[in-house]
C-alpha cells in the first residue's frame, strides 16, 4: 500500500516537472513567433503567424491550468 502511494506521488512529481518543461518550450516558441511576426511585411503571413500564436497561447493556458 505504501509503495503504491509513493509511486503515485512520483508520477505526480514527474508530471509537474514535465509540465514546467513544456511551458518553457512553449514560451520559447511564442518568443520566436513574435519575432517572426514583427519582421513580417505581408498581411497574409502575419495572419498565419497570429493563428499560430493563438494556438500556442491556448496550449500554454491549458498547461498552466494543469500545473496548478
PyMOL Python script that loads the backbone (N, CA, C, O; Angstrom):
from pymol import cmd

cmd.read_pdbstr("""\
ATOM      1  N   UNK A   1       0.825  -1.192   0.000  1.00  0.00           N
ATOM      2  CA  UNK A   1       0.000   0.000   0.000  1.00  0.00           C
ATOM      3  C   UNK A   1       0.873   1.261   0.000  1.00  0.00           C
ATOM      4  O   UNK A   1       0.608   2.198  -0.752  1.00  0.00           O
ATOM      5  N   UNK A   2       1.919   1.283   0.849  1.00  0.00           N
ATOM      6  CA  UNK A   2       2.797   2.440   0.907  1.00  0.00           C
ATOM      7  C   UNK A   2       3.561   2.616  -0.399  1.00  0.00           C
ATOM      8  O   UNK A   2       3.771   3.739  -0.855  1.00  0.00           O
ATOM      9  N   UNK A   3       3.971   1.515  -0.992  1.00  0.00           N
ATOM     10  CA  UNK A   3       4.703   1.585  -2.262  1.00  0.00           C
ATOM     11  C   UNK A   3       3.831   2.197  -3.352  1.00  0.00           C
ATOM     12  O   UNK A   3       4.316   2.962  -4.186  1.00  0.00           O
ATOM     13  N   UNK A   4       2.554   1.862  -3.343  1.00  0.00           N
ATOM     14  CA  UNK A   4       1.635   2.406  -4.342  1.00  0.00           C
ATOM     15  C   UNK A   4       1.462   3.912  -4.138  1.00  0.00           C
ATOM     16  O   UNK A   4       1.437   4.663  -5.113  1.00  0.00           O
ATOM     17  N   UNK A   5       1.342   4.359  -2.900  1.00  0.00           N
ATOM     18  CA  UNK A   5       1.222   5.797  -2.618  1.00  0.00           C
ATOM     19  C   UNK A   5       2.470   6.539  -3.061  1.00  0.00           C
ATOM     20  O   UNK A   5       2.388   7.603  -3.675  1.00  0.00           O
ATOM     21  N   UNK A   6       3.637   5.964  -2.742  1.00  0.00           N
ATOM     22  CA  UNK A   6       4.896   6.588  -3.130  1.00  0.00           C
ATOM     23  C   UNK A   6       4.995   6.662  -4.653  1.00  0.00           C
ATOM     24  O   UNK A   6       5.447   7.667  -5.201  1.00  0.00           O
ATOM     25  N   UNK A   7       4.576   5.607  -5.326  1.00  0.00           N
ATOM     26  CA  UNK A   7       4.614   5.578  -6.786  1.00  0.00           C
ATOM     27  C   UNK A   7       3.681   6.651  -7.357  1.00  0.00           C
ATOM     28  O   UNK A   7       4.040   7.324  -8.323  1.00  0.00           O
ATOM     29  N   UNK A   8       2.507   6.817  -6.783  1.00  0.00           N
ATOM     30  CA  UNK A   8       1.571   7.840  -7.251  1.00  0.00           C
ATOM     31  C   UNK A   8       2.151   9.237  -7.061  1.00  0.00           C
ATOM     32  O   UNK A   8       1.978  10.102  -7.919  1.00  0.00           O
ATOM     33  N   UNK A   9       2.834   9.461  -5.951  1.00  0.00           N
ATOM     34  CA  UNK A   9       3.458  10.762  -5.716  1.00  0.00           C
ATOM     35  C   UNK A   9       4.561  11.020  -6.728  1.00  0.00           C
ATOM     36  O   UNK A   9       4.707  12.142  -7.213  1.00  0.00           O
ATOM     37  N   UNK A  10       5.341   9.991  -7.053  1.00  0.00           N
ATOM     38  CA  UNK A  10       6.407  10.136  -8.042  1.00  0.00           C
ATOM     39  C   UNK A  10       5.832  10.492  -9.402  1.00  0.00           C
ATOM     40  O   UNK A  10       6.375  11.342 -10.107  1.00  0.00           O
ATOM     41  N   UNK A  11       4.742   9.847  -9.769  1.00  0.00           N
ATOM     42  CA  UNK A  11       4.111  10.121 -11.062  1.00  0.00           C
ATOM     43  C   UNK A  11       3.639  11.565 -11.103  1.00  0.00           C
ATOM     44  O   UNK A  11       3.819  12.241 -12.116  1.00  0.00           O
ATOM     45  N   UNK A  12       3.043  12.047 -10.030  1.00  0.00           N
ATOM     46  CA  UNK A  12       2.580  13.430  -9.989  1.00  0.00           C
ATOM     47  C   UNK A  12       3.753  14.400 -10.090  1.00  0.00           C
ATOM     48  O   UNK A  12       3.663  15.407 -10.793  1.00  0.00           O
ATOM     49  N   UNK A  13       4.858  14.104  -9.391  1.00  0.00           N
ATOM     50  CA  UNK A  13       6.035  14.965  -9.448  1.00  0.00           C
ATOM     51  C   UNK A  13       6.595  15.031 -10.858  1.00  0.00           C
ATOM     52  O   UNK A  13       6.876  16.113 -11.374  1.00  0.00           O
ATOM     53  N   UNK A  14       6.754  13.892 -11.469  1.00  0.00           N
ATOM     54  CA  UNK A  14       7.298  13.844 -12.819  1.00  0.00           C
ATOM     55  C   UNK A  14       6.375  14.589 -13.771  1.00  0.00           C
ATOM     56  O   UNK A  14       6.841  15.311 -14.652  1.00  0.00           O
ATOM     57  N   UNK A  15       5.091  14.421 -13.603  1.00  0.00           N
ATOM     58  CA  UNK A  15       4.131  15.108 -14.458  1.00  0.00           C
ATOM     59  C   UNK A  15       4.258  16.611 -14.286  1.00  0.00           C
ATOM     60  O   UNK A  15       4.247  17.343 -15.276  1.00  0.00           O
ATOM     61  N   UNK A  16       4.379  17.083 -13.065  1.00  0.00           N
ATOM     62  CA  UNK A  16       4.540  18.514 -12.821  1.00  0.00           C
ATOM     63  C   UNK A  16       5.835  19.030 -13.451  1.00  0.00           C
ATOM     64  O   UNK A  16       5.862  20.122 -14.020  1.00  0.00           O
ATOM     65  N   UNK A  17       6.896  18.249 -13.349  1.00  0.00           N
ATOM     66  CA  UNK A  17       8.169  18.655 -13.947  1.00  0.00           C
ATOM     67  C   UNK A  17       8.049  18.703 -15.466  1.00  0.00           C
ATOM     68  O   UNK A  17       8.576  19.614 -16.106  1.00  0.00           O
ATOM     69  N   UNK A  18       7.362  17.732 -16.039  1.00  0.00           N
ATOM     70  CA  UNK A  18       7.166  17.728 -17.489  1.00  0.00           C
ATOM     71  C   UNK A  18       6.337  18.921 -17.936  1.00  0.00           C
ATOM     72  O   UNK A  18       6.585  19.495 -18.996  1.00  0.00           O
ATOM     73  N   UNK A  19       5.360  19.291 -17.134  1.00  0.00           N
ATOM     74  CA  UNK A  19       4.535  20.456 -17.470  1.00  0.00           C
ATOM     75  C   UNK A  19       5.393  21.715 -17.462  1.00  0.00           C
ATOM     76  O   UNK A  19       5.267  22.558 -18.350  1.00  0.00           O
ATOM     77  N   UNK A  20       6.255  21.847 -16.474  1.00  0.00           N
ATOM     78  CA  UNK A  20       7.143  23.015 -16.418  1.00  0.00           C
ATOM     79  C   UNK A  20       8.062  23.058 -17.632  1.00  0.00           C
ATOM     80  O   UNK A  20       8.298  24.126 -18.197  1.00  0.00           O
ATOM     81  N   UNK A  21       8.577  21.911 -18.030  1.00  0.00           N
ATOM     82  CA  UNK A  21       9.443  21.844 -19.208  1.00  0.00           C
ATOM     83  C   UNK A  21       8.663  22.227 -20.460  1.00  0.00           C
ATOM     84  O   UNK A  21       9.159  22.989 -21.290  1.00  0.00           O
ATOM     85  N   UNK A  22       7.460  21.712 -20.599  1.00  0.00           N
ATOM     86  CA  UNK A  22       6.643  22.040 -21.774  1.00  0.00           C
ATOM     87  C   UNK A  22       6.274  23.524 -21.787  1.00  0.00           C
ATOM     88  O   UNK A  22       6.241  24.140 -22.852  1.00  0.00           O
ATOM     89  N   UNK A  23       5.999  24.100 -20.627  1.00  0.00           N
ATOM     90  CA  UNK A  23       5.718  25.534 -20.557  1.00  0.00           C
ATOM     91  C   UNK A  23       6.922  26.340 -21.011  1.00  0.00           C
ATOM     92  O   UNK A  23       6.776  27.340 -21.715  1.00  0.00           O
ATOM     93  N   UNK A  24       8.096  25.913 -20.614  1.00  0.00           N
ATOM     94  CA  UNK A  24       9.320  26.586 -21.035  1.00  0.00           C
ATOM     95  C   UNK A  24       9.465  26.531 -22.553  1.00  0.00           C
ATOM     96  O   UNK A  24       9.782  27.534 -23.191  1.00  0.00           O
ATOM     97  N   UNK A  25       9.229  25.346 -23.127  1.00  0.00           N
ATOM     98  CA  UNK A  25       9.330  25.189 -24.576  1.00  0.00           C
ATOM     99  C   UNK A  25       8.301  26.058 -25.303  1.00  0.00           C
ATOM    100  O   UNK A  25       8.615  26.686 -26.314  1.00  0.00           O
ATOM    101  N   UNK A  26       7.087  26.089 -24.788  1.00  0.00           N
ATOM    102  CA  UNK A  26       6.029  26.893 -25.412  1.00  0.00           C
ATOM    103  C   UNK A  26       6.398  28.372 -25.351  1.00  0.00           C
ATOM    104  O   UNK A  26       6.194  29.101 -26.321  1.00  0.00           O
ATOM    105  N   UNK A  27       6.940  28.819 -24.221  1.00  0.00           N
ATOM    106  CA  UNK A  27       7.356  30.226 -24.102  1.00  0.00           C
ATOM    107  C   UNK A  27       8.408  30.582 -25.140  1.00  0.00           C
ATOM    108  O   UNK A  27       8.348  31.657 -25.737  1.00  0.00           O
ATOM    109  N   UNK A  28       9.370  29.693 -25.362  1.00  0.00           N
ATOM    110  CA  UNK A  28      10.403  29.952 -26.378  1.00  0.00           C
ATOM    111  C   UNK A  28       9.785  30.021 -27.770  1.00  0.00           C
ATOM    112  O   UNK A  28      10.156  30.871 -28.578  1.00  0.00           O
ATOM    113  N   UNK A  29       8.840  29.122 -28.048  1.00  0.00           N
ATOM    114  CA  UNK A  29       8.187  29.140 -29.363  1.00  0.00           C
ATOM    115  C   UNK A  29       7.370  30.413 -29.552  1.00  0.00           C
ATOM    116  O   UNK A  29       7.322  30.961 -30.653  1.00  0.00           O
ATOM    117  N   UNK A  30       6.727  30.889 -28.486  1.00  0.00           N
ATOM    118  CA  UNK A  30       5.961  32.134 -28.568  1.00  0.00           C
ATOM    119  C   UNK A  30       6.900  33.296 -28.866  1.00  0.00           C
ATOM    120  O   UNK A  30       6.598  34.144 -29.706  1.00  0.00           O
ATOM    121  N   UNK A  31       8.040  33.335 -28.175  1.00  0.00           N
ATOM    122  CA  UNK A  31       9.012  34.408 -28.417  1.00  0.00           C
ATOM    123  C   UNK A  31       9.499  34.404 -29.862  1.00  0.00           C
ATOM    124  O   UNK A  31       9.567  35.453 -30.502  1.00  0.00           O
ATOM    125  N   UNK A  32       9.837  33.230 -30.373  1.00  0.00           N
ATOM    126  CA  UNK A  32      10.317  33.132 -31.753  1.00  0.00           C
ATOM    127  C   UNK A  32       9.241  33.561 -32.742  1.00  0.00           C
ATOM    128  O   UNK A  32       9.531  34.245 -33.724  1.00  0.00           O
ATOM    129  N   UNK A  33       8.008  33.161 -32.485  1.00  0.00           N
ATOM    130  CA  UNK A  33       6.913  33.517 -33.388  1.00  0.00           C
ATOM    131  C   UNK A  33       6.646  35.019 -33.346  1.00  0.00           C
ATOM    132  O   UNK A  33       6.350  35.621 -34.378  1.00  0.00           O
ATOM    133  N   UNK A  34       6.745  35.628 -32.169  1.00  0.00           N
ATOM    134  CA  UNK A  34       6.558  37.077 -32.065  1.00  0.00           C
ATOM    135  C   UNK A  34       7.632  37.837 -32.843  1.00  0.00           C
ATOM    136  O   UNK A  34       7.346  38.848 -33.486  1.00  0.00           O
ATOM    137  N   UNK A  35       8.853  37.348 -32.778  1.00  0.00           N
ATOM    138  CA  UNK A  35       9.942  37.980 -33.527  1.00  0.00           C
ATOM    139  C   UNK A  35       9.674  37.868 -35.018  1.00  0.00           C
ATOM    140  O   UNK A  35       9.843  38.835 -35.760  1.00  0.00           O
ATOM    141  N   UNK A  36       9.253  36.681 -35.455  1.00  0.00           N
ATOM    142  CA  UNK A  36       8.924  36.500 -36.878  1.00  0.00           C
ATOM    143  C   UNK A  36       7.757  37.406 -37.282  1.00  0.00           C
ATOM    144  O   UNK A  36       7.755  37.967 -38.378  1.00  0.00           O
ATOM    145  N   UNK A  37       6.774  37.547 -36.400  1.00  0.00           N
ATOM    146  CA  UNK A  37       5.607  38.388 -36.682  1.00  0.00           C
ATOM    147  C   UNK A  37       6.031  39.843 -36.891  1.00  0.00           C
ATOM    148  O   UNK A  37       5.558  40.508 -37.812  1.00  0.00           O
ATOM    149  N   UNK A  38       6.920  40.326 -36.034  1.00  0.00           N
ATOM    150  CA  UNK A  38       7.373  41.717 -36.129  1.00  0.00           C
ATOM    151  C   UNK A  38       8.183  41.970 -37.395  1.00  0.00           C
ATOM    152  O   UNK A  38       8.151  43.077 -37.932  1.00  0.00           O
ATOM    153  N   UNK A  39       8.901  40.971 -37.877  1.00  0.00           N
ATOM    154  CA  UNK A  39       9.718  41.132 -39.073  1.00  0.00           C
ATOM    155  C   UNK A  39       8.908  40.962 -40.359  1.00  0.00           C
ATOM    156  O   UNK A  39       9.346  41.385 -41.429  1.00  0.00           O
ATOM    157  N   UNK A  40       7.750  40.356 -40.260  1.00  0.00           N
ATOM    158  CA  UNK A  40       6.954  40.035 -41.441  1.00  0.00           C
ATOM    159  C   UNK A  40       6.288  41.278 -42.022  1.00  0.00           C
ATOM    160  O   UNK A  40       5.795  42.131 -41.283  1.00  0.00           O
ATOM    161  N   UNK A  41       6.276  41.376 -43.351  1.00  0.00           N
ATOM    162  CA  UNK A  41       5.677  42.524 -44.027  1.00  0.00           C
ATOM    163  C   UNK A  41       4.281  42.222 -44.561  1.00  0.00           C
ATOM    164  O   UNK A  41       3.400  43.080 -44.511  1.00  0.00           O
ATOM    165  N   UNK A  42       4.074  41.016 -45.068  1.00  0.00           N
ATOM    166  CA  UNK A  42       2.802  40.672 -45.699  1.00  0.00           C
ATOM    167  C   UNK A  42       1.691  40.420 -44.692  1.00  0.00           C
ATOM    168  O   UNK A  42       1.910  39.786 -43.659  1.00  0.00           O
ATOM    169  N   UNK A  43       0.501  40.919 -44.996  1.00  0.00           N
ATOM    170  CA  UNK A  43      -0.641  40.767 -44.088  1.00  0.00           C
ATOM    171  C   UNK A  43      -1.065  39.300 -43.978  1.00  0.00           C
ATOM    172  O   UNK A  43      -1.432  38.839 -42.897  1.00  0.00           O
ATOM    173  N   UNK A  44      -1.013  38.570 -45.094  1.00  0.00           N
ATOM    174  CA  UNK A  44      -1.401  37.152 -45.057  1.00  0.00           C
ATOM    175  C   UNK A  44      -0.482  36.371 -44.121  1.00  0.00           C
ATOM    176  O   UNK A  44      -0.949  35.581 -43.300  1.00  0.00           O
ATOM    177  N   UNK A  45       0.814  36.593 -44.247  1.00  0.00           N
ATOM    178  CA  UNK A  45       1.765  35.874 -43.391  1.00  0.00           C
ATOM    179  C   UNK A  45       1.591  36.272 -41.927  1.00  0.00           C
ATOM    180  O   UNK A  45       1.727  35.436 -41.034  1.00  0.00           O
ATOM    181  N   UNK A  46       1.291  37.545 -41.681  1.00  0.00           N
ATOM    182  CA  UNK A  46       1.061  37.988 -40.300  1.00  0.00           C
ATOM    183  C   UNK A  46      -0.166  37.294 -39.721  1.00  0.00           C
ATOM    184  O   UNK A  46      -0.165  36.904 -38.553  1.00  0.00           O
ATOM    185  N   UNK A  47      -1.210  37.137 -40.531  1.00  0.00           N
ATOM    186  CA  UNK A  47      -2.415  36.482 -40.019  1.00  0.00           C
ATOM    187  C   UNK A  47      -2.146  34.999 -39.740  1.00  0.00           C
ATOM    188  O   UNK A  47      -2.698  34.437 -38.794  1.00  0.00           O
ATOM    189  N   UNK A  48      -1.303  34.367 -40.557  1.00  0.00           N
ATOM    190  CA  UNK A  48      -0.926  32.971 -40.301  1.00  0.00           C
ATOM    191  C   UNK A  48      -0.136  32.852 -38.996  1.00  0.00           C
ATOM    192  O   UNK A  48      -0.372  31.945 -38.198  1.00  0.00           O
ATOM    193  N   UNK A  49       0.797  33.769 -38.790  1.00  0.00           N
ATOM    194  CA  UNK A  49       1.585  33.751 -37.558  1.00  0.00           C
ATOM    195  C   UNK A  49       0.709  34.044 -36.344  1.00  0.00           C
ATOM    196  O   UNK A  49       0.924  33.482 -35.270  1.00  0.00           O
ATOM    197  N   UNK A  50      -0.279  34.926 -36.513  1.00  0.00           N
ATOM    198  CA  UNK A  50      -1.183  35.232 -35.402  1.00  0.00           C
ATOM    199  C   UNK A  50      -2.010  33.997 -35.040  1.00  0.00           C
ATOM    200  O   UNK A  50      -2.276  33.754 -33.863  1.00  0.00           O
ATOM    201  N   UNK A  51      -2.412  33.225 -36.033  1.00  0.00           N
ATOM    202  CA  UNK A  51      -3.135  31.980 -35.764  1.00  0.00           C
ATOM    203  C   UNK A  51      -2.232  31.000 -35.010  1.00  0.00           C
ATOM    204  O   UNK A  51      -2.681  30.322 -34.086  1.00  0.00           O
ATOM    205  N   UNK A  52      -0.970  30.929 -35.403  1.00  0.00           N
ATOM    206  CA  UNK A  52      -0.009  30.082 -34.686  1.00  0.00           C
ATOM    207  C   UNK A  52       0.139  30.539 -33.235  1.00  0.00           C
ATOM    208  O   UNK A  52       0.161  29.723 -32.313  1.00  0.00           O
ATOM    209  N   UNK A  53       0.238  31.846 -33.051  1.00  0.00           N
ATOM    210  CA  UNK A  53       0.364  32.390 -31.691  1.00  0.00           C
ATOM    211  C   UNK A  53      -0.861  32.056 -30.849  1.00  0.00           C
ATOM    212  O   UNK A  53      -0.734  31.706 -29.676  1.00  0.00           O
ATOM    213  N   UNK A  54      -2.028  32.162 -31.436  1.00  0.00           N
ATOM    214  CA  UNK A  54      -3.252  31.861 -30.692  1.00  0.00           C
ATOM    215  C   UNK A  54      -3.248  30.406 -30.226  1.00  0.00           C
ATOM    216  O   UNK A  54      -3.629  30.104 -29.095  1.00  0.00           O
ATOM    217  N   UNK A  55      -2.817  29.520 -31.104  1.00  0.00           N
ATOM    218  CA  UNK A  55      -2.723  28.106 -30.717  1.00  0.00           C
ATOM    219  C   UNK A  55      -1.712  27.877 -29.608  1.00  0.00           C
ATOM    220  O   UNK A  55      -1.954  27.086 -28.696  1.00  0.00           O
ATOM    221  N   UNK A  56      -0.580  28.566 -29.681  1.00  0.00           N
ATOM    222  CA  UNK A  56       0.436  28.440 -28.634  1.00  0.00           C
ATOM    223  C   UNK A  56      -0.067  28.986 -27.305  1.00  0.00           C
ATOM    224  O   UNK A  56       0.172  28.394 -26.253  1.00  0.00           O
ATOM    225  N   UNK A  57      -0.767  30.122 -27.357  1.00  0.00           N
ATOM    226  CA  UNK A  57      -1.312  30.698 -26.122  1.00  0.00           C
ATOM    227  C   UNK A  57      -2.371  29.793 -25.505  1.00  0.00           C
ATOM    228  O   UNK A  57      -2.446  29.663 -24.283  1.00  0.00           O
ATOM    229  N   UNK A  58      -3.189  29.170 -26.348  1.00  0.00           N
ATOM    230  CA  UNK A  58      -4.192  28.232 -25.841  1.00  0.00           C
ATOM    231  C   UNK A  58      -3.527  27.034 -25.171  1.00  0.00           C
ATOM    232  O   UNK A  58      -3.959  26.582 -24.111  1.00  0.00           O
ATOM    233  N   UNK A  59      -2.484  26.533 -25.798  1.00  0.00           N
ATOM    234  CA  UNK A  59      -1.742  25.407 -25.235  1.00  0.00           C
ATOM    235  C   UNK A  59      -1.103  25.800 -23.906  1.00  0.00           C
ATOM    236  O   UNK A  59      -1.136  25.036 -22.941  1.00  0.00           O
ATOM    237  N   UNK A  60      -0.526  26.992 -23.866  1.00  0.00           N
ATOM    238  CA  UNK A  60       0.108  27.469 -22.637  1.00  0.00           C
ATOM    239  C   UNK A  60      -0.912  27.611 -21.516  1.00  0.00           C
ATOM    240  O   UNK A  60      -0.630  27.262 -20.370  1.00  0.00           O
ATOM    241  N   UNK A  61      -2.091  28.120 -21.841  1.00  0.00           N
ATOM    242  CA  UNK A  61      -3.138  28.290 -20.834  1.00  0.00           C
ATOM    243  C   UNK A  61      -3.555  26.940 -20.261  1.00  0.00           C
ATOM    244  O   UNK A  61      -3.723  26.800 -19.050  1.00  0.00           O
ATOM    245  N   UNK A  62      -3.722  25.947 -21.135  1.00  0.00           N
ATOM    246  CA  UNK A  62      -4.107  24.611 -20.681  1.00  0.00           C
ATOM    247  C   UNK A  62      -3.033  24.015 -19.776  1.00  0.00           C
ATOM    248  O   UNK A  62      -3.348  23.409 -18.752  1.00  0.00           O
ATOM    249  N   UNK A  63      -1.772  24.185 -20.152  1.00  0.00           N
ATOM    250  CA  UNK A  63      -0.686  23.659 -19.328  1.00  0.00           C
ATOM    251  C   UNK A  63      -0.616  24.360 -17.980  1.00  0.00           C
ATOM    252  O   UNK A  63      -0.356  23.725 -16.958  1.00  0.00           O
ATOM    253  N   UNK A  64      -0.850  25.684 -17.975  1.00  0.00           N
ATOM    254  CA  UNK A  64      -0.814  26.416 -16.709  1.00  0.00           C
ATOM    255  C   UNK A  64      -1.935  25.967 -15.788  1.00  0.00           C
ATOM    256  O   UNK A  64      -1.739  25.871 -14.577  1.00  0.00           O
ATOM    257  N   UNK A  65      -3.098  25.692 -16.342  1.00  0.00           N
ATOM    258  CA  UNK A  65      -4.203  25.213 -15.513  1.00  0.00           C
ATOM    259  C   UNK A  65      -3.893  23.829 -14.941  1.00  0.00           C
ATOM    260  O   UNK A  65      -4.257  23.517 -13.807  1.00  0.00           O
ATOM    261  N   UNK A  66      -3.220  23.012 -15.739  1.00  0.00           N
ATOM    262  CA  UNK A  66      -2.839  21.681 -15.280  1.00  0.00           C
ATOM    263  C   UNK A  66      -1.779  21.762 -14.182  1.00  0.00           C
ATOM    264  O   UNK A  66      -1.774  20.947 -13.259  1.00  0.00           O
ATOM    265  N   UNK A  67      -0.884  22.741 -14.282  1.00  0.00           N
ATOM    266  CA  UNK A  67       0.221  22.873 -13.333  1.00  0.00           C
ATOM    267  C   UNK A  67      -0.263  23.311 -11.949  1.00  0.00           C
ATOM    268  O   UNK A  67       0.431  23.092 -10.957  1.00  0.00           O
ATOM    269  N   UNK A  68      -1.417  23.912 -11.874  1.00  0.00           N
ATOM    270  CA  UNK A  68      -1.904  24.381 -10.574  1.00  0.00           C
ATOM    271  C   UNK A  68      -2.307  23.220  -9.751  1.00  0.00           C
ATOM    272  O   UNK A  68      -2.748  23.392  -8.615  1.00  0.00           O
TER     273      UNK A  68
END
""", "prot")
cmd.dss("prot")
cmd.show_as("cartoon", "prot")
cmd.util.cbc("prot")
cmd.orient("prot")
